[in-house]
Amino acid sequence: MRIIRQLDECCPPLERGVVTIGNFDGVHLGHREIFRRVVRRARELNGLATVLTFVPHPLKVLTPERAPRLLNTYAEKERLIAASCIDVLAAIPFDREMAEMSPEAFVGEILVGRLGICHLIVGYDYAFGRNREGDVDFLRRAGKQAGFSVEMLEPIRRGEEVFSSTLVRRRLAAGDVAGAVALLGRHFNLEGRVIHGASRGRSLGFPTANLLTDKEVLPRPGVYAVKVRLDEQIFDGVMNIGFNPTFGTERISLEVHLLDFSADIYDRSLRVYFVERLREEMVFSSVDDLVCQIRRDVDRARQLLADREVIVYRDYLDCGLEKGA
């Protein structure tokens, strides 16, 4: 996948772009269905499957107090979109000047002038440009003048449930990491660098890796059964997200205990996949009580994880083509 970070990189302009536009936070199953349609249509038209998105999220510029915490880092989003068989990702800077661009200028200068659009796929409620003046009706009129077609998608749902990043955030806020899989099509995960902590886990007999992450959204504080990727190896583990109330920690911490593992991994990168929530954080009257509960957590995690495999983004993707094509 080619990644364009500045519009000046589209020189000469792209040709026959089949484009969709959005923030695509989370790259959930609804987004992936959009990408499948973009890829399928691009193959039909002998064009380029193109995703146009903005960095940072527009609300972080326009109304930071209302901006959502993002489900993915920008690097994660790029990896997920690439795995969706998209040809070109235009992740262009968003600033006040971009926000003030008129819909006519957006279509003429960006969609036509840079992305060489021949077909546009957008959601039913899509709007863009200064004061969100550009809606689907405007795009259809502009398309007739500029020579591109417009396809509007209805909400993508499973049963009565509409796929949305907001719904994913709600499930994670409730600690329902298992329920989030049905929306994401994969286990929610975070990446982090192993840093030095208080070393309490080691003194308790359960050494933990303390993680520093750029992830903006975390599951509800508590204890989770997780799978952990270190390089190309996968380990079972137990992760605590929270404030270690027994020890009165004020800053939220991310600590993961890898089962049957003892190597030094400081400054290494781990990717943690959340499989099941085990329990809330608890205050224990003694260290012995805490150790007994950790043993129970580890035993339960072993049982839950024994026959479980990590669901990753590749498992659900067919690039908009029929199986076997």
Short mmCIF file of the C-alpha atoms (twelve columns), coordinates in Angstrom:
data_MODEL
# 
_entry.id   MODEL 
# 
loop_
_atom_site.group_PDB 
_atom_site.id 
_atom_site.type_symbol 
_atom_site.label_atom_id 
_atom_site.label_alt_id 
_atom_site.label_comp_id 
_atom_site.label_asym_id 
_atom_site.label_seq_id 
_atom_site.Cartn_x 
_atom_site.Cartn_y 
_atom_site.Cartn_z 
_atom_site.pdbx_PDB_model_num 
ATOM 1   C CA . MET A 1   0.000   0.000   0.000   1 
ATOM 2   C CA . ARG A 2   1.283   3.451   -0.928  1 
ATOM 3   C CA . ILE A 3   0.912   6.031   1.861   1 
ATOM 4   C CA . ILE A 4   0.582   9.705   0.903   1 
ATOM 5   C CA . ARG A 5   1.200   12.110  3.775   1 
ATOM 6   C CA . GLN A 6   1.212   15.375  1.818   1 
ATOM 7   C CA . LEU A 7   -0.979  16.235  -1.172  1 
ATOM 8   C CA . ASP A 8   2.100   17.472  -3.039  1 
ATOM 9   C CA . GLU A 9   3.151   13.810  -3.275  1 
ATOM 10  C CA . CYS A 10  0.288   13.311  -5.768  1 
ATOM 11  C CA . CYS A 11  2.263   14.800  -8.621  1 
ATOM 12  C CA . PRO A 12  1.370   13.754  -11.196 1 
ATOM 13  C CA . PRO A 13  -2.157  13.115  -9.867  1 
ATOM 14  C CA . LEU A 14  -3.347  9.579   -9.263  1 
ATOM 15  C CA . GLU A 15  -5.433  7.958   -11.969 1 
ATOM 16  C CA . ARG A 16  -8.878  6.360   -11.652 1 
ATOM 17  C CA . GLY A 17  -9.161  6.602   -7.904  1 
ATOM 18  C CA . VAL A 18  -12.038 4.718   -6.274  1 
ATOM 19  C CA . VAL A 19  -12.166 6.710   -3.055  1 
ATOM 20  C CA . THR A 20  -13.756 6.548   0.359   1 
ATOM 21  C CA . ILE A 21  -13.339 9.288   2.966   1 
ATOM 22  C CA . GLY A 22  -13.501 9.080   6.743   1 
ATOM 23  C CA . ASN A 23  -11.707 8.892   10.069  1 
ATOM 24  C CA . PHE A 24  -12.006 5.082   10.277  1 
ATOM 25  C CA . ASP A 25  -11.113 5.010   13.960  1 
ATOM 26  C CA . GLY A 26  -10.938 1.424   15.123  1 
ATOM 27  C CA . VAL A 27  -11.109 -0.056  11.609  1 
ATOM 28  C CA . HIS A 28  -14.046 -2.146  12.808  1 
ATOM 29  C CA . LEU A 29  -16.090 -4.578  10.719  1 
ATOM 30  C CA . GLY A 30  -18.260 -1.768  9.342   1 
ATOM 31  C CA . HIS A 31  -15.170 0.027   8.055   1 
ATOM 32  C CA . ARG A 32  -13.828 -3.197  6.617   1 
ATOM 33  C CA . GLU A 33  -17.047 -3.737  4.678   1 
ATOM 34  C CA . ILE A 34  -16.603 -0.259  3.170   1 
ATOM 35  C CA . PHE A 35  -13.034 -1.169  2.202   1 
ATOM 36  C CA . ARG A 36  -14.212 -4.414  0.603   1 
ATOM 37  C CA . ARG A 37  -16.627 -2.453  -1.566  1 
ATOM 38  C CA . VAL A 38  -13.934 0.059   -2.494  1 
ATOM 39  C CA . VAL A 39  -11.543 -2.728  -3.480  1 
ATOM 40  C CA . ARG A 40  -14.192 -4.619  -5.430  1 
ATOM 41  C CA . ARG A 41  -15.250 -1.503  -7.344  1 
ATOM 42  C CA . ALA A 42  -11.633 -0.531  -8.020  1 
ATOM 43  C CA . ARG A 43  -10.973 -3.954  -9.529  1 
ATOM 44  C CA . GLU A 44  -14.086 -3.609  -11.704 1 
ATOM 45  C CA . LEU A 45  -13.003 -0.178  -12.957 1 
ATOM 46  C CA . ASN A 46  -9.305  -1.009  -13.217 1 
ATOM 47  C CA . GLY A 47  -8.673  1.769   -10.723 1 
ATOM 48  C CA . LEU A 48  -6.877  2.415   -7.424  1 
ATOM 49  C CA . ALA A 49  -8.634  1.510   -4.152  1 
ATOM 50  C CA . THR A 50  -8.040  4.694   -2.177  1 
ATOM 51  C CA . VAL A 51  -8.764  5.738   1.416   1 
ATOM 52  C CA . LEU A 52  -8.647  9.435   2.296   1 
ATOM 53  C CA . THR A 53  -8.310  10.250  5.977   1 
ATOM 54  C CA . PHE A 54  -6.902  13.078  8.077   1 
ATOM 55  C CA . VAL A 55  -4.152  13.450  10.688  1 
ATOM 56  C CA . PRO A 56  -4.897  14.437  13.364  1 
ATOM 57  C CA . HIS A 57  -8.575  13.603  13.809  1 
ATOM 58  C CA . PRO A 58  -10.416 16.817  12.766  1 
ATOM 59  C CA . LEU A 59  -12.107 17.226  16.157  1 
ATOM 60  C CA . LYS A 60  -8.699  17.375  17.844  1 
ATOM 61  C CA . VAL A 61  -8.147  20.582  15.880  1 
ATOM 62  C CA . LEU A 62  -11.645 22.065  15.836  1 
ATOM 63  C CA . THR A 63  -13.027 21.167  19.278  1 
ATOM 64  C CA . PRO A 64  -10.384 19.325  21.314  1 
ATOM 65  C CA . GLU A 65  -12.699 19.057  24.318  1 
ATOM 66  C CA . ARG A 66  -15.135 16.979  22.217  1 
ATOM 67  C CA . ALA A 67  -12.544 14.892  20.392  1 
ATOM 68  C CA . PRO A 68  -12.911 11.162  21.038  1 
ATOM 69  C CA . ARG A 69  -10.093 9.094   22.429  1 
ATOM 70  C CA . LEU A 70  -8.882  7.089   19.467  1 
ATOM 71  C CA . LEU A 71  -9.159  3.308   19.420  1 
ATOM 72  C CA . ASN A 72  -6.026  2.946   17.308  1 
ATOM 73  C CA . THR A 73  -2.769  4.789   17.098  1 
ATOM 74  C CA . TYR A 74  -2.166  6.224   13.643  1 
ATOM 75  C CA . ALA A 75  0.450   3.521   12.996  1 
ATOM 76  C CA . GLU A 76  -2.053  0.802   13.900  1 
ATOM 77  C CA . LYS A 77  -4.683  2.335   11.637  1 
ATOM 78  C CA . GLU A 78  -2.257  2.361   8.732   1 
ATOM 79  C CA . ARG A 79  -1.414  -1.309  9.323   1 
ATOM 80  C CA . LEU A 80  -5.080  -2.309  9.465   1 
ATOM 81  C CA . ILE A 81  -5.975  -0.379  6.321   1 
ATOM 82  C CA . ALA A 82  -3.020  -1.912  4.488   1 
ATOM 83  C CA . ALA A 83  -4.265  -5.361  5.524   1 
ATOM 84  C CA . SER A 84  -7.617  -4.481  3.927   1 
ATOM 85  C CA . CYS A 85  -5.982  -4.606  0.474   1 
ATOM 86  C CA . ILE A 86  -6.243  -0.856  -0.124  1 
ATOM 87  C CA . ASP A 87  -3.870  0.431   -2.816  1 
ATOM 88  C CA . VAL A 88  -3.425  4.027   -1.613  1 
ATOM 89  C CA . LEU A 89  -3.884  5.627   1.814   1 
ATOM 90  C CA . ALA A 90  -3.906  9.428   1.715   1 
ATOM 91  C CA . ALA A 91  -3.378  10.364  5.378   1 
ATOM 92  C CA . ILE A 92  -3.166  14.115  4.916   1 
ATOM 93  C CA . PRO A 93  -2.650  16.824  7.533   1 
ATOM 94  C CA . PHE A 94  -5.751  18.488  8.942   1 
ATOM 95  C CA . ASP A 95  -5.510  22.080  10.160  1 
ATOM 96  C CA . ARG A 96  -7.622  25.222  10.326  1 
ATOM 97  C CA . GLU A 97  -6.904  26.012  6.691   1 
ATOM 98  C CA . MET A 98  -8.204  22.602  5.638   1 
ATOM 99  C CA . ALA A 99  -11.275 23.106  7.843   1 
ATOM 100 C CA . GLU A 100 -12.089 26.362  6.031   1 
ATOM 101 C CA . MET A 101 -11.816 24.832  2.559   1 
ATOM 102 C CA . SER A 102 -15.069 25.079  0.616   1 
ATOM 103 C CA . PRO A 103 -16.719 21.883  -0.655  1 
ATOM 104 C CA . GLU A 104 -16.088 23.028  -4.242  1 
ATOM 105 C CA . ALA A 105 -12.372 23.476  -3.561  1 
ATOM 106 C CA . PHE A 106 -12.171 20.145  -1.731  1 
ATOM 107 C CA . VAL A 107 -13.656 18.313  -4.696  1 
ATOM 108 C CA . GLY A 108 -11.709 20.213  -7.352  1 
ATOM 109 C CA . GLU A 109 -8.309  20.437  -5.696  1 
ATOM 110 C CA . ILE A 110 -8.158  17.177  -3.725  1 
ATOM 111 C CA . LEU A 111 -10.575 14.576  -5.066  1 
ATOM 112 C CA . VAL A 112 -10.190 15.480  -8.731  1 
ATOM 113 C CA . GLY A 113 -6.895  17.368  -8.830  1 
ATOM 114 C CA . ARG A 114 -4.857  15.013  -6.618  1 
ATOM 115 C CA . LEU A 115 -6.643  11.676  -6.287  1 
ATOM 116 C CA . GLY A 116 -7.928  11.467  -9.872  1 
ATOM 117 C CA . ILE A 117 -11.292 10.257  -8.605  1 
ATOM 118 C CA . CYS A 118 -13.587 8.221   -10.843 1 
ATOM 119 C CA . HIS A 119 -15.889 6.783   -8.151  1 
ATOM 120 C CA . LEU A 120 -16.658 7.857   -4.568  1 
ATOM 121 C CA . ILE A 121 -18.133 5.684   -1.815  1 
ATOM 122 C CA . VAL A 122 -19.428 7.495   1.294   1 
ATOM 123 C CA . GLY A 123 -21.822 6.895   4.169   1 
ATOM 124 C CA . TYR A 124 -25.387 8.158   4.175   1 
ATOM 125 C CA . ASP A 125 -24.600 10.936  6.678   1 
ATOM 126 C CA . TYR A 126 -21.253 12.034  5.264   1 
ATOM 127 C CA . ALA A 127 -20.579 15.775  5.191   1 
ATOM 128 C CA . PHE A 128 -17.377 17.750  4.728   1 
ATOM 129 C CA . GLY A 129 -15.896 21.154  4.004   1 
ATOM 130 C CA . ARG A 130 -16.468 24.475  5.706   1 
ATOM 131 C CA . ASN A 131 -19.356 24.157  8.185   1 
ATOM 132 C CA . ARG A 132 -19.991 20.669  6.751   1 
ATOM 133 C CA . GLU A 133 -21.612 22.266  3.714   1 
ATOM 134 C CA . GLY A 134 -20.719 19.388  1.399   1 
ATOM 135 C CA . ASP A 135 -23.221 16.546  1.687   1 
ATOM 136 C CA . VAL A 136 -24.090 13.567  -0.516  1 
ATOM 137 C CA . ASP A 137 -26.434 15.613  -2.732  1 
ATOM 138 C CA . PHE A 138 -23.666 18.149  -3.323  1 
ATOM 139 C CA . LEU A 139 -21.230 15.367  -4.173  1 
ATOM 140 C CA . ARG A 140 -23.603 13.866  -6.711  1 
ATOM 141 C CA . ARG A 141 -24.001 17.242  -8.422  1 
ATOM 142 C CA . ALA A 142 -20.246 17.812  -8.349  1 
ATOM 143 C CA . GLY A 143 -19.643 14.316  -9.675  1 
ATOM 144 C CA . LYS A 144 -21.847 14.905  -12.694 1 
ATOM 145 C CA . GLN A 145 -19.852 18.023  -13.530 1 
ATOM 146 C CA . ALA A 146 -16.416 16.527  -12.871 1 
ATOM 147 C CA . GLY A 147 -17.037 13.050  -14.268 1 
ATOM 148 C CA . PHE A 148 -17.097 10.798  -11.204 1 
ATOM 149 C CA . SER A 149 -19.917 8.677   -9.796  1 
ATOM 150 C CA . VAL A 150 -21.084 8.639   -6.174  1 
ATOM 151 C CA . GLU A 151 -22.255 5.611   -4.210  1 
ATOM 152 C CA . MET A 152 -23.947 6.149   -0.841  1 
ATOM 153 C CA . LEU A 153 -23.908 3.360   1.740   1 
ATOM 154 C CA . GLU A 154 -26.614 2.808   4.316   1 
ATOM 155 C CA . PRO A 155 -25.525 2.055   7.901   1 
ATOM 156 C CA . ILE A 156 -23.672 -1.255  8.042   1 
ATOM 157 C CA . ARG A 157 -25.169 -3.464  10.710  1 
ATOM 158 C CA . ARG A 158 -25.424 -6.953  12.074  1 
ATOM 159 C CA . GLY A 159 -29.036 -7.550  13.022  1 
ATOM 160 C CA . GLU A 160 -30.212 -4.451  14.858  1 
ATOM 161 C CA . GLU A 161 -26.684 -3.405  15.833  1 
ATOM 162 C CA . VAL A 162 -24.951 -0.740  13.736  1 
ATOM 163 C CA . PHE A 163 -21.176 -1.013  13.657  1 
ATOM 164 C CA . SER A 164 -19.602 2.103   15.158  1 
ATOM 165 C CA . SER A 165 -16.456 3.213   16.939  1 
ATOM 166 C CA . THR A 166 -18.642 4.670   19.706  1 
ATOM 167 C CA . LEU A 167 -20.107 1.233   20.414  1 
ATOM 168 C CA . VAL A 168 -16.618 -0.283  20.551  1 
ATOM 169 C CA . ARG A 169 -15.578 2.370   23.095  1 
ATOM 170 C CA . ARG A 170 -18.644 1.606   25.217  1 
ATOM 171 C CA . ARG A 171 -17.838 -2.101  25.305  1 
ATOM 172 C CA . LEU A 172 -14.246 -1.461  26.272  1 
ATOM 173 C CA . ALA A 173 -15.328 1.048   28.922  1 
ATOM 174 C CA . ALA A 174 -17.488 -1.713  30.406  1 
ATOM 175 C CA . GLY A 175 -14.584 -4.165  30.290  1 
ATOM 176 C CA . ASP A 176 -16.387 -6.269  27.696  1 
ATOM 177 C CA . VAL A 177 -13.296 -7.149  25.666  1 
ATOM 178 C CA . ALA A 178 -14.907 -10.394 24.485  1 
ATOM 179 C CA . GLY A 179 -17.918 -8.465  23.172  1 
ATOM 180 C CA . ALA A 180 -15.653 -6.028  21.330  1 
ATOM 181 C CA . VAL A 181 -14.436 -8.872  19.104  1 
ATOM 182 C CA . ALA A 182 -17.855 -9.050  17.416  1 
ATOM 183 C CA . LEU A 183 -17.486 -5.395  16.371  1 
ATOM 184 C CA . LEU A 184 -13.780 -5.298  15.547  1 
ATOM 185 C CA . GLY A 185 -13.455 -8.733  13.989  1 
ATOM 186 C CA . ARG A 186 -10.297 -9.193  16.057  1 
ATOM 187 C CA . HIS A 187 -9.121  -9.066  19.647  1 
ATOM 188 C CA . PHE A 188 -8.622  -5.517  20.896  1 
ATOM 189 C CA . ASN A 189 -4.923  -5.000  21.504  1 
ATOM 190 C CA . LEU A 190 -2.348  -2.484  22.580  1 
ATOM 191 C CA . GLU A 191 1.366   -2.201  22.022  1 
ATOM 192 C CA . GLY A 192 3.752   -0.978  24.643  1 
ATOM 193 C CA . ARG A 193 7.399   -0.752  25.593  1 
ATOM 194 C CA . VAL A 194 8.507   -2.576  28.730  1 
ATOM 195 C CA . ILE A 195 9.701   -0.092  31.347  1 
ATOM 196 C CA . HIS A 196 10.967  -0.379  34.903  1 
ATOM 197 C CA . GLY A 197 8.285   -0.468  37.587  1 
ATOM 198 C CA . ALA A 198 8.195   -0.939  41.337  1 
ATOM 199 C CA . SER A 199 9.169   -4.643  41.026  1 
ATOM 200 C CA . ARG A 200 6.385   -5.632  43.424  1 
ATOM 201 C CA . GLY A 201 5.255   -8.453  41.139  1 
ATOM 202 C CA . ARG A 202 8.641   -10.138 41.301  1 
ATOM 203 C CA . SER A 203 8.662   -9.939  45.097  1 
ATOM 204 C CA . LEU A 204 5.214   -11.579 45.114  1 
ATOM 205 C CA . GLY A 205 6.377   -14.413 42.891  1 
ATOM 206 C CA . PHE A 206 4.605   -13.135 39.776  1 
ATOM 207 C CA . PRO A 207 6.992   -10.849 37.853  1 
ATOM 208 C CA . THR A 208 5.229   -8.384  35.589  1 
ATOM 209 C CA . ALA A 209 6.230   -6.318  32.592  1 
ATOM 210 C CA . ASN A 210 5.197   -2.690  33.063  1 
ATOM 211 C CA . LEU A 211 4.131   -1.154  29.761  1 
ATOM 212 C CA . LEU A 212 4.289   2.365   28.366  1 
ATOM 213 C CA . THR A 213 1.823   2.788   25.502  1 
ATOM 214 C CA . ASP A 214 0.562   5.498   23.159  1 
ATOM 215 C CA . LYS A 215 -2.898  3.924   23.131  1 
ATOM 216 C CA . GLU A 216 -5.603  6.459   23.996  1 
ATOM 217 C CA . VAL A 217 -8.374  3.947   24.795  1 
ATOM 218 C CA . LEU A 218 -7.874  1.248   27.429  1 
ATOM 219 C CA . PRO A 219 -10.348 -1.338  28.675  1 
ATOM 220 C CA . ARG A 220 -12.006 -0.701  32.032  1 
ATOM 221 C CA . PRO A 221 -9.548  -1.091  34.927  1 
ATOM 222 C CA . GLY A 222 -9.401  -4.664  36.098  1 
ATOM 223 C CA . VAL A 223 -7.694  -7.993  35.522  1 
ATOM 224 C CA . TYR A 224 -7.750  -9.698  32.118  1 
ATOM 225 C CA . ALA A 225 -6.724  -12.959 30.512  1 
ATOM 226 C CA . VAL A 226 -4.525  -11.970 27.563  1 
ATOM 227 C CA . LYS A 227 -2.340  -13.287 24.788  1 
ATOM 228 C CA . VAL A 228 1.007   -11.517 24.422  1 
ATOM 229 C CA . ARG A 229 3.165   -11.292 21.320  1 
ATOM 230 C CA . LEU A 230 6.906   -10.896 21.824  1 
ATOM 231 C CA . ASP A 231 8.583   -10.795 18.431  1 
ATOM 232 C CA . GLU A 232 7.035   -13.826 16.681  1 
ATOM 233 C CA . GLN A 233 6.165   -15.769 19.843  1 
ATOM 234 C CA . ILE A 234 2.771   -15.793 21.578  1 
ATOM 235 C CA . PHE A 235 2.486   -16.254 25.341  1 
ATOM 236 C CA . ASP A 236 -0.498  -16.593 27.659  1 
ATOM 237 C CA . GLY A 237 -0.716  -13.946 30.324  1 
ATOM 238 C CA . VAL A 238 -2.649  -12.042 32.975  1 
ATOM 239 C CA . MET A 239 -2.851  -8.264  32.742  1 
ATOM 240 C CA . ASN A 240 -3.802  -5.720  35.368  1 
ATOM 241 C CA . ILE A 241 -4.985  -2.272  34.318  1 
ATOM 242 C CA . GLY A 242 -5.478  0.079   37.217  1 
ATOM 243 C CA . PHE A 243 -4.119  1.782   40.263  1 
ATOM 244 C CA . ASN A 244 -2.940  -1.137  42.448  1 
ATOM 245 C CA . PRO A 245 -5.275  -0.080  45.288  1 
ATOM 246 C CA . THR A 246 -3.677  -2.423  47.798  1 
ATOM 247 C CA . PHE A 247 -0.470  -0.382  47.450  1 
ATOM 248 C CA . GLY A 248 -2.143  3.014   46.922  1 
ATOM 249 C CA . THR A 249 -0.713  3.794   43.479  1 
ATOM 250 C CA . GLU A 250 -2.044  7.106   42.115  1 
ATOM 251 C CA . ARG A 251 -1.119  6.741   38.419  1 
ATOM 252 C CA . ILE A 252 -2.785  4.115   36.240  1 
ATOM 253 C CA . SER A 253 -0.456  1.268   35.378  1 
ATOM 254 C CA . LEU A 254 -0.377  -1.504  32.815  1 
ATOM 255 C CA . GLU A 255 1.242   -4.681  34.124  1 
ATOM 256 C CA . VAL A 256 1.288   -8.039  32.398  1 
ATOM 257 C CA . HIS A 257 2.493   -11.346 33.827  1 
ATOM 258 C CA . LEU A 258 3.594   -13.805 31.130  1 
ATOM 259 C CA . LEU A 259 2.911   -17.379 32.174  1 
ATOM 260 C CA . ASP A 260 5.938   -19.677 32.348  1 
ATOM 261 C CA . PHE A 261 8.305   -16.918 31.241  1 
ATOM 262 C CA . SER A 262 11.265  -15.347 33.038  1 
ATOM 263 C CA . ALA A 263 13.569  -13.601 30.511  1 
ATOM 264 C CA . ASP A 264 14.689  -9.957  30.800  1 
ATOM 265 C CA . ILE A 265 12.595  -7.946  28.313  1 
ATOM 266 C CA . TYR A 266 13.176  -4.350  29.432  1 
ATOM 267 C CA . ASP A 267 12.874  -1.890  26.521  1 
ATOM 268 C CA . ARG A 268 11.332  -4.593  24.334  1 
ATOM 269 C CA . SER A 269 7.965   -4.105  22.635  1 
ATOM 270 C CA . LEU A 270 4.958   -6.282  23.503  1 
ATOM 271 C CA . ARG A 271 1.562   -6.497  21.845  1 
ATOM 272 C CA . VAL A 272 -1.208  -7.506  24.252  1 
ATOM 273 C CA . TYR A 273 -4.464  -9.053  22.950  1 
ATOM 274 C CA . PHE A 274 -7.386  -8.881  25.403  1 
ATOM 275 C CA . VAL A 275 -9.331  -12.154 25.489  1 
ATOM 276 C CA . GLU A 276 -11.495 -12.206 28.648  1 
ATOM 277 C CA . ARG A 277 -12.083 -10.033 31.691  1 
ATOM 278 C CA . LEU A 278 -11.360 -11.917 34.906  1 
ATOM 279 C CA . ARG A 279 -12.394 -9.462  37.615  1 
ATOM 280 C CA . GLU A 280 -12.417 -5.920  38.967  1 
ATOM 281 C CA . GLU A 281 -9.440  -4.494  40.813  1 
ATOM 282 C CA . MET A 282 -9.723  -5.264  44.511  1 
ATOM 283 C CA . VAL A 283 -8.253  -3.992  47.768  1 
ATOM 284 C CA . PHE A 284 -6.726  -6.791  49.852  1 
ATOM 285 C CA . SER A 285 -6.218  -6.695  53.584  1 
ATOM 286 C CA . SER A 286 -2.861  -8.440  53.333  1 
ATOM 287 C CA . VAL A 287 -0.187  -9.304  50.816  1 
ATOM 288 C CA . ASP A 288 -0.923  -13.002 51.407  1 
ATOM 289 C CA . ASP A 289 -4.540  -12.486 50.349  1 
ATOM 290 C CA . LEU A 290 -3.341  -10.688 47.212  1 
ATOM 291 C CA . VAL A 291 -0.969  -13.543 46.332  1 
ATOM 292 C CA . CYS A 292 -3.764  -16.110 46.763  1 
ATOM 293 C CA . GLN A 293 -6.005  -14.119 44.399  1 
ATOM 294 C CA . ILE A 294 -3.228  -13.780 41.821  1 
ATOM 295 C CA . ARG A 295 -2.800  -17.565 41.893  1 
ATOM 296 C CA . ARG A 296 -6.528  -17.947 41.230  1 
ATOM 297 C CA . ASP A 297 -6.317  -15.434 38.394  1 
ATOM 298 C CA . VAL A 298 -3.409  -17.310 36.809  1 
ATOM 299 C CA . ASP A 299 -5.185  -20.664 37.127  1 
ATOM 300 C CA . ARG A 300 -8.338  -19.300 35.550  1 
ATOM 301 C CA . ALA A 301 -6.381  -17.615 32.752  1 
ATOM 302 C CA . ARG A 302 -4.624  -20.904 31.964  1 
ATOM 303 C CA . GLN A 303 -7.997  -22.608 31.571  1 
ATOM 304 C CA . LEU A 304 -9.504  -19.831 29.459  1 
ATOM 305 C CA . LEU A 305 -6.504  -19.434 27.171  1 
ATOM 306 C CA . ALA A 306 -5.504  -23.061 26.707  1 
ATOM 307 C CA . ASP A 307 -7.456  -23.585 23.486  1 
ATOM 308 C CA . ARG A 308 -7.820  -19.983 22.384  1 
ATOM 309 C CA . GLU A 309 -6.063  -18.429 19.422  1 
ATOM 310 C CA . VAL A 310 -5.457  -14.764 18.782  1 
ATOM 311 C CA . ILE A 311 -7.927  -13.332 16.272  1 
ATOM 312 C CA . VAL A 312 -6.026  -10.832 14.163  1 
ATOM 313 C CA . TYR A 313 -7.154  -8.570  11.370  1 
ATOM 314 C CA . ARG A 314 -6.032  -10.904 8.580   1 
ATOM 315 C CA . ASP A 315 -8.575  -13.555 9.537   1 
ATOM 316 C CA . TYR A 316 -11.598 -11.660 8.243   1 
ATOM 317 C CA . LEU A 317 -10.293 -10.141 5.037   1 
ATOM 318 C CA . ASP A 318 -10.908 -11.256 1.466   1 
ATOM 319 C CA . CYS A 319 -9.939  -7.996  -0.284  1 
ATOM 320 C CA . GLY A 320 -13.434 -7.550  -1.697  1 
ATOM 321 C CA . LEU A 321 -13.026 -10.604 -3.913  1 
ATOM 322 C CA . GLU A 322 -14.774 -13.952 -3.939  1 
ATOM 323 C CA . LYS A 323 -13.075 -16.690 -1.979  1 
ATOM 324 C CA . GLY A 324 -10.558 -18.499 -4.120  1 
ATOM 325 C CA . ALA A 325 -10.424 -15.694 -6.679  1 
# 
